[in-house]
Amino acid sequence: MKLVTADQMRALEQRADASGNTYALMMERAGKAVADAMSERYGARAKRVLVLVGPGNNGGDGLVCARYLRDAGARVALYIWKRADNPDDENWKFCRERAIATTRAEDDPNFSALKKSLAETDLIVDALLGTGVTRPIEGVLKEMLKVVKKSREMRELEELGELVPLVPSVPSVPSVVAIDLPSGLNPDTGALDPAALNADLTVTFAFPKIGQLAFPGANAVGELVVADIGIPAEWAGGNALEVAAAREIAARLPARTRDSHKGTFGKAMICAGSANYVGAAFLAGSAATRAGAGLVTLALARAIYPMVASALHETTFVALPDDAGVLVPDATRALTDYLAGYDALLIGCGFGRAEKTIAFVQSLLAEITNHKSEIINLVIDADALYALAQSGDWWTRLAPNRVILTPHPGEMARLTGWSRDAIQPDRVNVARKFAAQWQQVVVLKGAFTVVASPDPSTPLRARATLLPFATPALATAGTGDVLAGTIVAMLAQGLSVYDAAIAGAYLHGLAGEIAEKEIGRAGVVAGDLLSRLPQAIRTISQ
């Protein structure tokens, strides 16, 4: 699925209008989609709904939504800001025919009518600005949004029992539904106006907007639903940023027929762990098995082999030369001797940064690259990235388009020489720039992980896909090892390096969301993701 800017979306709407999918028809579809999403999640019959209506197309969508909710049995009221009562506007006409209560902000100087409606409502619809935000919110709109936020805060206190409810029959906090975008969210950058009203649900149209998956604005979006308004997906063009979607990921996964055997789903070798980070090997190896690899082999420092083998029974093992539990250069030959017949290799999880281990990583990569006829697809993670960064122009010594690099922002800073502060505000473009320069796939981890890959049609440019996951459940030690193991399992099953990175990151992010729902935002540990990887695969398959 493509991500678009506000200008791109306007151009797509103009093209649709010119082709016969008129603005009026798109507005009808948009408003109905919002009403349908609200009915599905909250119900409609007898619900009290307050629709905040602005001046542009966003307000028009709100009027359509109000009509559909009213027809579904909701008790709907409109609060109008800066929208003319145009007698030629059919959506106004339909609302009047249904006798939907209407209040204008200019007729409510102290917001007393607004406050009364807010005290009685179950659902608030934000149809004020949408993508039309062009300047800071000021004046009447700013004061109006303050009243809405204050009312919700008071309702929260009522629900907690700290205040006596003004309307005893309506104790709960009203949910906010944003049409297209929460008012005050910049659709291109994710910048968020201080006056913006955070949504519990945002229904956007045709394509997600870049600002909905960028912070701080992403915090105001809530659940994001993308509704079809009749604009073909292919119109977004090949250069638009992608966001991964479940159906697309499911299509990338190999079919699992009843006559399959372990060789059907590939062989993954994972070289991981050290005396100080034994768990990293366990997590990466377990993740690879749970993500569907047919055979997983763990190559470990000989000193930690007994500990891992006693806990992990589904993998095979290769014990490597070590020095007090850290890998040494002599392990290079021992490992490469076993690589024949394997489809993918992961290195780095829990290696540590001993000088001997850095030398091992550099020796191993040189050995793999020099044997060009036997080059294996490779995932480089964690401390192996640190080892890479110790030598200049390291990327020139890797076979192009065969490696997936999985840095978090700190590791990306070390690899690039850029500061973390320069990377984080422009994650997509940074990932693209260096994927093109290094000619490898880059998985820039974090909230809304970015996967970038050299574009085969334009070598100096890179494609990029954004992952639609940002959960604090993944902000804990070891989840990166699970991600790396999941990605190498995708490689072993025959996915291309780009597809494997996207699919692995998607399943990992979805497993994190499942864990958050089942356990909570705090208290999830990396091991909780392992049993949820198969759940994630089942979810996208359905």
N, C-alpha and C positions, 0 to 999 in steps of 0.2 A: 504494500500500500504506500502511496506517495504522501509526502508532507509538502505543504505549499505555504507560500507567503501570502499576505493580504493582496498584493498586486497580482500575483499569479491567480488567486481565487477570483478576483474581479474580472480578469481577462477570460477565465473559463466560463464565468456566468454570462459575459457578453457573447461569447461564442455560442453558448447554449441558447441564449435568447434569439440570436440570429438564425439558429438552425431550427427554430420552432418550439423549443422548450422554453417558453416565455418566462419572464421574471414572475409574473402572476402565478404560473403553474409551479415554478420552483418554490415560491413562497407558500403555496398551498401544501406542497409535499413536505416542506420544512416544518411548518406549524403542526401538521398532522403527526409527523415523526416525533416531535417533542411531546405532544399529548399522548401518543402511544407509549413512549418510553416512561412517562410519568404514571400512566395507568398500570403498566406492567410492574413497576417497582413499588408504587405507593397506593394503587387503587384510585378510583375516581369518584364513584358514587358517594354522595354526601360529604366529600372532602371540601374543605374551605380553601379556595385558591385565590391568591392575590397576584395579579399579573402587573408588573411594572413596565409600562410601555413607553418607549422612546420614539424619536422622530423619523428614523430611517427604515430600511428594509428589516432591521432587527425588530423594531417595534411592530412592523407588519406581520412578521412571523409570530409575534406574541399575540396579536389579535386573532390570527388563525388558530393558534393553540388554544386560546380562551374559548373560542367557539366549539372546537372539538371536545374540550373538557366539559363544557356546559351540556353538550348533547349527550355526553356519557354519564351525566348525573351529578357532576360536581357543582358546588355553589361558588360561582366565579365572580370576582370583582376586578375592575381595572383601575389603575392609578396612572394617570397620564402626565408625562413630562415633555413639553415642547413639541407635541404632535398636533398639527392642525386637524380640526374636525372637517375633513374634506368630504362633501356630499357625493363625490364621484368614486370614493374609496369603497369598494364592495365589502371589504372586510369590516369597516366601520358599520356599514349597513347591516351585515349579518349579526354583528354584536348587538345593535340596537333592536333588531327584530326579536332577539332572545331576551331583551330587557336586562342585559348584563349591567349591573351597577357600575357607574363610572364617576370618578373624581379626578379633577384636574389639579395639578400642583399649584397653579396660579390662583386657584380658588380656595386654597388650603394654606394660608400664610404661616400658621403656627404648626402645621402638620398634625393637627388634632384628628382629622379624619383618617390620615395615614396611620397614626398611632392606634386608633380604635380598630382599624382593619387588621393591623399586625397582631394585636392582642388576641384576635379571634381566628387567625388563619392557621391552616395545617401546612400549606405549601406556598412558597414564594417563587414566582417566575421572573428572572432577570432578562427582560427584553428591551434594554435601554440603549446600549451602544454596540455590542458585538465587535466586529472588526473595525468599527468606525472611530475607535479611540485615536486621536491625533495630538492631543495636548493634555496637560494635567487636568484632572477633574476639579472644578471650582464651583463657586456660587451655589445656586439652588440644588443642583444635583449632588454636590458634595454634602450639603446639609441633609438632603433627603436620604442618602446612603448612611449617614451617621445615625439617623433615626431608625433605619432598618436594623443596623448592627446593634444599636443600643437595645432595641426591642428583643432581639434574639438573646442578648446577654441576660436581660431580665427574665426571659422565659427559662433560660438555663438555671438561673438561681431558683426560680419557682420549682423546677423539676427536681432540684437537689434538696428542696424543702427549706431553703434559706429565706424565701419570700412567700407570702400568701398570694396565690394566683389571682389575677384580676378577673379572669374568666375561668371559674373552677372546672368547667367541662372541657377545656382545651389546655391541658397541663403540659403537653410535650413541646419541644423546640421545633419550630417549622423548618422543614428542609428547603434548601435553595436550589433551584434548577436554572442553570444559565443556558440561554439560547445562543448557540455558536461559540461564544466566549464569555466568561465573566466580565462585566463592564469594568474597564480599567486595566485589563490585561493586554499588553502589546502582542499582537499575533505573530510578529516576526522575531522578537528578541526574548520574550518571556518577562520583560520588565513589568512590574506590578505597581499600579498607583496606590498610595496609602489609603485612598478612599474606597478601593475595590471591595466588592462583596464576595467572600469566598463561597463557592458552590459545593454542594454535595453531589450533584450530577450536572454534567455539561453535555449537551447534545449538539455536536457540530455537523457540518454538512459537506458531503462529497469526499472531502479529504481532511485529515487532521491538519492543524496549523502548527508551524514550527514552535511558536511561543507556548503552546500547550504542553510541550515536552521539554521545556527549559525552565530552570529555576531563576527567580523565585516564583514565577507565574504558575508553574505546575502545581504548587501547593494550593492554589485557589481553584483548580479545575475539578477536583473530586473524581468520581467515576466518569470516564470519557466514553461516549457512544458516538460512532460515526454513522450518520444516516444518509441513505441514498436519496438524492433529489434529481436523478436522471442525467447526471454528467458522466460520460464514459471515463473509466479509469485511465485508459490509454491517452486521453487528452493531456494528462499532467506532464507527459514527455519524459524522455530518458534521463534528463539532467536533474530532475527533481530528487530531493532527498527521500529515501525510503524509510518506512517504519515497518518493522516485522509484524506479521499477522499470523494468527494460529493456523488458518487454512493453508497459507503458503508454506509454513513450516511442516505441517502434516504431509503435504505433497512431496517434500524433499526426503522424508524418511523412507527407508527401504520397505518394500512389502514383506510381510511375515506369513509365508504360506505354511500349510500344515506339514509339508515334507521338508521343511528347513532343517539344517543341522548347524552345529557351532561354527563350521567353516563358512557358512552362508553370510555371517555377519562380521567377518573380519577379525584380524588379530592385532591387538594393541600392546605395545611395549611401553611401560612407564618406569622411568628411572627417577627415583625420588627419595627424599628422607635423609636424615643424618641423626646422630646421637641426640641432638637437642630438639629435633623436629620429627620424631617417629610418626606422630599422628598424620603428618602431611602425606606420607606414603599410603597409609591406610585409607584416608579420605579420597585421594585421587584414584586409587585402585578400585575402591568400592563404587565410586561414582561411575567409572567406566563400565563396570559390570551392570549396574543399575540402568545405565543409559543405553544398553543393548548390544555392546560389543560381544562377539561370539567367544573370544578367548582373550584374556588379559593376563599379561605377565609383568610382575614387579621385579625390577632390577634394583637391588638394595646394597648398601654397605653391609659387609658380612656381619658386623657387630650387631646390627639391628634386625637382621633377618629373623631370629627366633621370636622377637617380640611381635613383629608384624604377622608372621606366619601363624602364630597362635591365635590371633584375633581375626584373620581374614582367610577364609577357607575356600573361596571360589576362584582364586587366581593361582597361577603357577609362579615360580620364583627363580631368579638368578642372583646368586650371592656374588658381590663384586669386591675386589681388593679395597681396603680402607686403611685409615690410620686413626685409631681411637674414634671410630664411628663416622668419619667423614671420607668422602670419596677422593681418590688420588689419581694422578695421570695413568697409572698402570691399569686402571679400570677401563680405559678406552678400548683396548684390544679385547678384553674379556666381554665387553658389551657388544661391540660391533660383530664379534664372532657369532652372536645369537640373533642378529637382526634379519638375516635372510628369511624370507617368508612372511615377515610382519608388514602390515599395511600402514602403520603409523607409530610414531614415537613421541612421547612427552618427556621433557626433562625440566628439572628446576625446582619442583615443589619441595620445600623444606631442606634444600641442599646446605644452607648456611653459606658463609662467606670466607671460609678458610682459604688461604692462598693455594693450597694443594687442590682444592675443589675448583677454584677459578681456572687453574691450569688444566684440570680434567675437562671442564666444559669447553675450553678453547681447543684442546686437543681433539675432543670428540667431534666438534663441528667441522674442524679441518678434515678429519678422517672421512666424515660423511660426505662433505662437499667434493673431496678429491676423487671419490669413487662415483663418478657421475652416472654410470650405468645402473647403479644400485641405490640412487638417492631415494630416501624415504620421506614421506610427508611428515612434518615435524611441528610440534607445539613447544614453544619456549616460554617458560613461566618463571615468575618469582626470582629466586637467586641466580638462575641461569641468565636472566636479563641483566642482573648486576654484573655477572661475569662478562657478558657481551660488551657492556658499556665501558669496560676497563681498557678497551683497545679502540683507537680511532678508525673510522671508516669500516666498522665491523660488518656493515651490511653488504659490502663488496665481496665478502668471503662466504656469503650464503647463496645457495642455488635460488634464483629468482622464482617467485610464485609457488614455493613449496613449503613456506614456513608461516605459522600463525604466532604472532607475538601478543602476549596478554598482559600489558602493563596497567597498573593503577596509576593515578596521576603523578605520584612521586617517582615511580619507575620511569614513566614517560619523560619526566623532567630530566632524569639522569641520562636516558638514552638520547635525548635531543639537545641537551645543553640549555634548554629553555627553563624559565622559572615556572613553578606550579601555578602562580598567579597569572601567568601569561597563557597557560594551557586551559584552565578551567572555564573561563568565560567564552571560549571559542572552540569547544571540544570537537565539534564536527569538522571544522576546517583544519584544525591541527592534525586530527587523525588522517584526514584526506591527504594533506600535504606530505606527511611522512610515509604513508602507505605508498604514495607515488614515488617518493625519493628512494625508499628502501626496496621497492618492488616486492613487498610482502604484505600479507594481511595483518592489520593492526586491530586488536580488540582493546579499546580504551575503556577500562572498567570504571564503574561508579553508577550513580543514579542515572538512568537512561544511558546505559552502555552504548558506545558507538563502535560499529564494525566497519572498517574501511579496507578497500582492496584496490590494487591497480586496475585501471580500466583497460581491458585487452584491446579495445578499439582506439584508445587514446593514451599511450603509455605515460604521458606526462601528467595525466589527471587520475583521479581515483573516484570510485563509487563509494557510497556510504549508506549504511542502514542503521537506524536508531532502534534500540530495544525499548519497548514500552513499559519498563518496570523500574520502580523507585520505591523500595521498601526498606525500612530500618531493620527488618528481620535478617537481611543479608549483611548488615554492618557488624560482623563478628568474625573472629579469627577462624581460618580454615575454609571459609566459603569460597575463596579463590582456588583452593586445591580441588574442591568439588567441581567448580567451573572448568578447570583445566582437564580434569578427568572426563567430564561430559563431552568436551570438545574433541578430545582424542578418540573417544568412542564413536563420534560422528564421522571422523576421518576414517577410522578402521572400517566403518560400514559402507565406505565408498563415496561419501559426499566430497565435493570439491572443497578446496581449502576455504573459500569464501562461504559456501553454503554450510560447511561444518561449523565454522565460527558462529554464524548467525543462528543455526539450529541449536547448537550447544548452549549459547548464551540465552536463547529464548527459553529452553527447557529449564535451565538453571533459574532464570528470573521467575518463571511461573511456579516452580517448586518453592521458591521463596515466598511468593504470594500465598500459596496454599498453606505453607507453614505459618505465616502470619495470621491467616484466618482461623487456623486450628489451634494455635498456641498463643499467639499475641505478638505485638510488635517488639516486646522485650522478652528475653528468655529463650529465643530460638538459638540453637547451636548448629554448627556446620553439619554434624551427624544427622540432624533432623531432616536435612534436605535429601538424604540418600533414599529413604523409602518413598519420598514424594516425587522423585524423578519419574518412576513408572506411572504415578498418578498424573503427572504433567503430560506424559506421552499419551495416556488414555484420554485426557481432557481434550487435547488438540485433535485427536483422532475422531472425537465425537462432534 
